């Protein structure tokens, strides 16, 4: 699917402003949509919205299908009669409103949701039972997974009692009865999340703004996805990965990156007609208007490392499913709107797959300005069927990048005809907006001119990431008007 010439902004739901410790799907979300509308934007790109586990990363979720309960708006619970005004006041975060404290959010939300649960069960919404039926198998598996996990003290599923770990039918039936209350609790949370999220999405769509969602190619090792579908992954008898995903050593990391996600058994997936992946994509298309597939290159070839390795040096490249997968997607789902995250050191097979699939790839200006070599990210190499970014959630802000990469920033200033002391933030955004790529997406941090303190994630690190939040009043009408003017100037305004 080709995109019209347009623009959008990347900011995760967690980064919305508000008093509840993390961004939520309430008034602030609608006000942010209003900002994007005034700014002439067509797209709001977010990060994965699944429930987060280790490291608070949205790319390590307990489920490919569930939503993050942290994003449930407490004011919506009050309006539904599930909490009291006093309980709402207790859900207000007493600390810095521009940074998420995930430990506090986890403890505070647990208390709030446990208070809401008996009231919800006593008077459930009229459509709750039908909604649960409509969500089908994923909801039952996820709710049971989370309830059993809780009974095991939060341990990863591969450390559970053997009978339930390997899903013996009698054990599954027994645990479903034993955890009935927990299963009902987690179904409630998913209903509340989905109801609030779809209301925000409908509001955005009514303003002419489409949601760009993000689907990680891999799933977390401790997830309902792996527990319910062990035959689709390279696992041992105990459910532990035998091979894990990562990246080989490069100029940025001499040991490479060891992600730890189990890799797919693509032969098993192919025999099933890629049913699990088709289900994932179909679910994404209900939640989002456009899907960005993270680590697209793994469909062409992927790097896998023996489980237990100390680093990623001992890995090897293996062939992915290639066009056979995308032909199955087109057959069952049609010509769906997808953005391919094709970043990194790519093989000829990846370029060929991108060309054969016709999907737009990504260009990132922070990767463009290599003073010692050439780069396909330089604007004069861009093509129409692509999406240009100044940076992604894995990059520093433009201000931070310019400070920490002075040689690259110097080349960028020379490229733009700027003086050595000139700020790069707005000139680099104008360069992206003025380029030939059909789609341009800027980050909210760059629009605000923020430094490294606002960086969302530093790859290959654990702790201190995913914390940045917008402050109340930062998304000003003046900023929206500046962006709207630039989009009109470069013919990217919403039509």
C-alpha positions in Angstrom: 0.0 0.0 0.0 1.4 3.4 -1.0 0.9 6.3 1.4 -0.1 9.8 0.3 2.4 12.6 1.1 1.8 13.3 4.8 3.4 13.8 8.2 3.0 12.5 11.7 4.5 12.6 15.2 6.0 9.8 17.3 5.1 9.8 21.0 4.1 6.8 23.1 0.9 6.7 25.2 3.1 6.4 28.3 4.5 9.8 27.5 1.1 11.6 27.6 0.9 14.2 30.4 -1.3 13.9 33.5 -1.4 13.3 37.2 -1.5 9.5 37.4 2.2 8.6 37.0 2.1 7.5 33.4 0.1 8.5 30.3 -3.5 7.2 30.3 -6.3 7.0 27.8 -8.4 9.9 28.9 -8.6 13.6 28.6 -4.9 14.1 27.9 -5.0 11.6 25.0 -7.9 13.6 23.3 -6.1 16.9 23.9 -3.0 15.5 22.3 -5.1 14.4 19.3 -6.4 18.0 19.2 -2.8 19.2 19.1 -2.0 16.9 16.2 -5.1 18.1 14.4 -4.2 21.7 14.7 -0.7 20.9 13.6 -2.0 19.5 10.3 -0.8 15.9 11.1 -2.2 12.8 9.5 -0.4 10.2 11.8 0.2 9.5 15.4 2.8 6.8 15.9 3.0 5.0 19.2 5.1 2.1 20.6 3.7 -1.4 21.3 0.8 -1.2 23.8 1.1 -4.6 25.4 1.5 -5.2 29.2 5.2 -4.7 30.0 7.4 -7.1 31.9 11.1 -7.1 32.6 12.8 -3.7 32.1 9.5 -2.0 31.5 10.1 -2.3 27.7 7.1 -2.2 25.4 9.1 -4.6 23.2 9.0 -7.3 26.0 5.3 -7.9 26.6 3.4 -10.7 28.3 1.2 -10.9 25.2 1.0 -9.9 21.6 -2.7 -9.3 21.9 -3.3 -7.8 25.4 -3.2 -4.1 26.3 -1.2 -2.4 29.1 -3.5 -1.9 32.1 -1.3 1.0 33.2 -2.8 3.0 30.4 -6.4 2.7 31.9 -7.6 6.1 32.8 -8.5 6.3 36.5 -11.0 9.1 35.8 -12.8 6.6 33.5 -13.1 4.2 36.4 -14.6 7.0 38.5 -17.1 7.8 35.8 -18.1 4.1 35.6 -18.7 3.9 39.3 -15.8 1.5 39.9 -13.8 3.7 42.3 -14.6 6.6 44.7 -13.3 10.2 44.5 -11.1 9.5 47.4 -9.5 6.4 45.7 -9.0 8.6 42.6 -7.1 11.1 44.6 -4.9 8.3 46.0 -4.0 7.4 42.4 -2.3 10.7 41.8 1.5 10.5 41.5 3.3 12.7 44.1 6.6 12.8 42.2 8.0 14.3 39.0 5.2 14.4 36.4 7.7 14.4 33.5 9.1 10.9 34.3 7.4 7.5 34.8 8.2 5.7 38.1 7.2 2.2 37.0 7.5 0.7 40.5 5.1 3.3 41.9 2.7 2.8 39.0 2.7 -0.9 39.4 1.9 -0.7 43.1 -0.6 2.1 42.8 -2.5 0.6 39.9 -2.7 -2.8 41.6 -4.4 -1.2 44.6 -6.8 0.8 42.4 -7.8 -2.1 40.2 -8.3 -4.4 43.2 -10.7 -1.9 44.6 -12.5 -1.6 41.3 -12.8 -5.3 40.7 -15.7 -6.3 43.1 -17.7 -3.3 41.9 -17.1 -4.2 38.3 -18.2 -7.8 38.9 -21.3 -6.7 40.8 -22.4 -4.5 37.9 -20.6 -5.4 34.7 -21.2 -3.4 31.5 -23.9 -4.7 29.3 -21.5 -5.6 26.5 -18.8 -7.2 28.7 -19.8 -10.9 28.2 -20.1 -10.4 24.5 -16.8 -8.6 24.3 -15.1 -11.5 26.1 -16.6 -14.0 23.6 -15.5 -11.8 20.6 -11.9 -11.7 21.8 -11.9 -15.5 21.6 -8.9 -17.7 22.5 -6.3 -15.0 23.1 -8.2 -13.5 26.0 -8.7 -16.9 27.7 -5.1 -17.8 27.3 -3.7 -14.5 28.5 -6.0 -14.2 31.5 -5.2 -17.7 32.6 -1.5 -17.1 32.0 -1.4 -14.0 34.2 -3.5 -15.6 36.9 -1.3 -18.7 37.1 1.8 -16.6 37.0 0.5 -14.7 40.0 -0.1 -18.0 41.9 3.5 -18.9 41.2 4.8 -15.6 42.7 5.4 -14.0 39.4 7.9 -16.6 38.2 8.4 -17.1 34.4 6.2 -19.8 33.1 9.1 -22.2 32.5 9.6 -22.3 36.2 6.0 -23.3 37.0 4.8 -26.7 38.2 5.4 -29.1 35.3 1.8 -30.1 34.7 0.7 -26.5 34.0 4.0 -25.5 32.4 3.6 -28.1 29.6 -0.2 -27.5 29.5 -1.5 -31.0 30.3 -5.3 -30.8 29.8 -6.2 -31.9 33.3 -3.8 -29.3 34.8 -5.2 -26.5 32.6 -8.8 -27.4 33.6 -7.8 -27.6 37.3 -6.0 -24.2 37.2 -8.8 -22.6 35.3 -11.1 -23.4 38.3 -8.5 -22.6 40.9 -7.7 -19.2 39.3 -11.3 -18.3 38.3 -11.2 -15.0 40.3 -7.8 -14.1 38.8 -9.0 -14.9 35.3 -12.0 -12.7 35.8 -9.8 -9.9 37.1 -7.5 -9.9 34.1 -10.5 -10.0 31.7 -11.8 -6.9 33.4 -8.5 -5.1 32.9 -8.5 -6.0 29.2 -12.1 -4.8 28.7 -11.3 -1.5 30.4 -8.2 -1.0 28.3 -9.8 -1.9 25.0 -12.9 0.2 25.6 -10.8 3.3 26.5 -8.3 2.7 23.7 -11.0 2.3 21.0 -12.6 5.5 22.2 -9.3 7.4 21.7 -8.8 5.8 18.3 -12.3 6.7 17.1 -11.7 10.3 18.3 -8.4 10.4 16.4 -10.0 9.0 13.3 -12.8 11.5 13.5 -10.1 14.3 13.3 -8.5 12.7 10.3 -5.6 11.2 12.2 -4.6 7.6 11.8 -2.8 5.6 14.4 0.5 4.0 13.5 1.0 1.0 15.8 4.2 -1.0 16.4 4.5 -4.8 16.3 7.7 -6.4 17.6 8.7 -9.3 15.3 9.7 -11.4 18.4 7.7 -12.2 21.5 9.0 -12.2 25.0 10.3 -15.6 26.4 7.9 -15.3 29.4 4.7 -14.7 27.6 1.2 -16.2 26.9 2.3 -16.4 23.3 5.1 -18.8 24.0 3.3 -20.7 26.7 0.2 -21.3 24.5 2.2 -22.0 21.3 5.4 -23.7 22.3 5.6 -25.7 19.0 6.1 -22.4 17.1 9.4 -21.6 18.8 12.8 -23.2 19.2 12.4 -24.5 22.8 13.6 -27.4 24.9 11.4 -29.8 26.9 11.1 -27.3 29.8 9.9 -24.5 27.6 13.2 -22.6 27.6 14.7 -21.2 24.4 17.4 -23.3 22.7 18.2 -20.3 20.5 17.6 -16.6 21.1 17.5 -13.5 19.0 20.0 -10.7 18.9 22.4 -8.7 16.7 26.0 -9.6 15.8 29.0 -7.5 16.8 29.3 -4.2 15.0 30.9 -0.8 15.3 28.6 0.1 18.2 29.0 -3.1 20.2 32.0 -5.5 20.1 29.9 -8.2 21.7 26.8 -7.7 19.7 23.3 -7.5 21.3 21.8 -10.5 23.2 18.0 -9.9 23.3 17.0 -13.2 24.7 13.7 -13.6 22.7 13.0 -17.1 21.5 13.3 -17.4 17.7 10.6 -18.9 15.6 10.4 -22.4 14.2 9.6 -21.1 10.7 9.0 -24.6 9.4 6.3 -25.2 11.9 4.8 -21.7 11.2 4.8 -22.5 7.5 2.9 -25.8 8.0 0.2 -23.9 9.9 -0.1 -21.3 7.1 1.5 -18.7 9.4 -1.8 -18.8 11.5 -0.2 -17.2 14.6 1.3 -14.3 12.6 -2.0 -13.8 10.7 -3.8 -13.6 14.0 -1.3 -11.1 15.3 -1.6 -8.8 12.3 -5.4 -9.0 12.2 -5.4 -8.0 15.9 -3.1 -5.1 15.1 -5.3 -3.9 12.3 -8.2 -3.7 14.7 -6.2 -1.6 17.1 -4.3 0.6 14.6 -4.7 2.0 11.2 -1.1 1.4 10.1 1.3 -1.3 11.4 5.0 -0.8 11.7 6.8 -4.1 11.8 9.9 -3.9 14.0 13.0 -5.7 12.8 11.6 -6.5 9.4 14.9 -7.9 8.2 14.3 -11.1 10.2 11.7 -12.1 7.6 14.6 -12.3 5.1 17.4 -13.5 7.4 17.8 -13.5 11.2 20.6 -13.8 13.7 20.2 -16.5 16.3 22.5 -17.2 19.3 22.8 -20.4 21.3 20.8 -20.1 24.6 23.1 -19.5 27.5 25.8 -17.7 25.5 27.5 -14.9 27.4 27.3 -12.6 24.3 26.2 -12.5 20.7 29.5 -13.4 19.1 28.7 -17.0 18.6 25.5 -16.5 16.7 24.7 -17.4 13.1 22.5 -16.1 10.3 19.6 -18.2 9.1 17.0 -17.8 6.4 13.6 -16.3 7.2 10.4 -17.1 5.4 10.8 -14.4 2.8 8.0 -13.6 0.3 6.2 -16.9 1.2 5.1 -15.2 4.4 4.0 -11.9 2.7 2.1 -13.8 0.0 0.1 -15.5 2.8 -0.5 -12.1 4.5 -1.9 -10.7 1.2 -4.0 -13.7 0.5 -5.7 -13.6 3.9 -5.6 -10.0 4.9 -5.3 -8.1 1.6 -3.0 -5.2 0.8 -2.6 -3.9 4.4 -0.9 -0.7 5.4 2.6 -1.7 6.7 5.8 0.2 7.4 9.0 -2.0 7.4 11.6 -1.2 10.0 14.6 -2.0 7.8 17.4 -0.4 9.8 20.9 -1.8 10.5 23.5 -3.6 8.4 21.3 -5.2 5.8 22.0 -8.2 3.5 21.1 -8.3 -0.2 18.3 -10.6 0.8 16.7 -7.9 2.9 16.8 -5.3 0.1 15.3 -7.9 -2.3 12.5 -8.7 0.1 11.7 -5.0 0.6 11.6 -4.6 -3.2 9.5 -7.7 -3.7 7.0 -6.9 -1.0 6.7 -3.2 -2.0 6.7 -2.0 1.6 8.0 1.4 2.5 11.3 1.2 4.5 12.7 3.8 6.9 15.2 6.5 6.6 16.7 8.1 9.7 18.5 11.4 9.4 20.7 10.8 12.5 22.2 7.8 10.6 22.8 9.9 7.4 25.7 12.1 8.2 28.8 9.9 8.3 31.8 12.2 7.8 34.0 9.3 6.7 31.7 7.4 4.4 28.4 7.3 2.4 25.0 6.5 3.8 21.7 5.6 2.1 20.0 7.7 4.8 21.3 10.9 3.2 18.4 12.9 1.8 19.6 12.9 -1.8 19.3 9.0 -1.8 15.7 8.9 -0.4 12.9 7.5 -2.5 9.2 8.3 -2.4 8.0 4.9 -1.1 9.7 5.4 2.3 9.2 7.0 5.7 11.7 9.5 6.9 12.5 10.2 10.6 14.8 12.6 12.3 15.2 9.9 14.9 13.2 7.0 16.5 12.5 5.9 20.0 16.0 4.2 20.0 17.8 7.4 19.1 18.9 10.4 21.1 17.1 13.7 20.5 18.6 15.9 17.8 20.0 18.2 20.6 21.6 15.3 22.4 22.9 13.7 19.1 24.5 17.0 18.1 26.2 17.3 21.5 27.5 13.7 21.6 28.3 13.2 17.9 30.1 16.5 17.0 31.7 15.1 13.8 28.3 13.9 12.4 26.6 17.1 13.5 29.3 19.1 11.8 28.7 17.3 8.5 24.9 17.9 9.0 25.5 21.6 9.5 27.7 21.8 6.4 25.0 19.9 4.4 22.4 22.4 5.5 24.6 25.4 5.0 24.6 26.3 8.7 27.2 28.0 10.8 29.2 25.8 13.3 27.3 27.3 16.2 23.8 27.0 14.8 21.2 24.8 16.4 20.3 21.7 14.3 16.9 20.8 15.7 14.5 22.8 13.5 16.7 22.8 10.3 16.9 19.0 10.5 13.2 18.7 11.0 12.6 21.0 8.0 15.0 18.8 6.0 12.9 15.8 6.8 9.6 17.5 6.0 10.9 18.9 2.7 12.2 15.6 1.4 10.8 13.2 -1.2 9.7 10.5 1.2 5.9 10.0 1.1 5.8 10.0 4.9 7.7 12.1 7.5 7.5 11.4 11.2 9.0 13.6 13.8 9.4 12.9 17.5 7.7 15.0 20.1 11.0 15.5 21.9 12.5 17.1 18.8 9.5 19.3 18.2 10.1 20.6 21.8 13.9 21.0 21.2 14.7 18.8 24.2 18.1 17.3 25.1 19.3 13.8 26.0 17.3 14.0 29.3 14.3 13.3 27.1 15.7 10.3 25.3 13.2 7.4 25.4 15.5 4.4 25.1 19.2 3.6 24.8 19.5 0.1 23.1 21.4 -2.7 24.9 20.8 -1.0 28.3 18.4 -2.0 31.1 16.9 0.5 33.5 16.2 4.2 33.2 14.5 3.8 29.8 10.9 4.4 28.7 10.4 7.1 31.3 10.1 10.5 29.5 6.7 12.2 29.7 5.3 15.4 28.2 4.6 18.1 30.7 1.2 19.8 30.9 1.2 22.8 28.6 4.3 21.8 26.5 2.3 21.0 23.4 1.4 24.6 22.8 -0.9 26.1 20.1 2.2 28.1 18.8 4.1 24.8 18.3 1.2 23.3 16.5 0.9 26.3 14.2 4.7 26.2 13.4 4.4 22.5 12.4 1.1 23.1 10.4 2.8 25.9 8.5 5.8 23.7 7.6 3.5 20.9 6.5 1.6 23.3 4.2 4.8 24.7 2.9 6.1 21.2 2.0 2.6 19.9 0.9 2.3 17.4 3.8 -0.8 19.0 5.4 -3.7 16.8 6.3 -6.3 16.7 3.5 
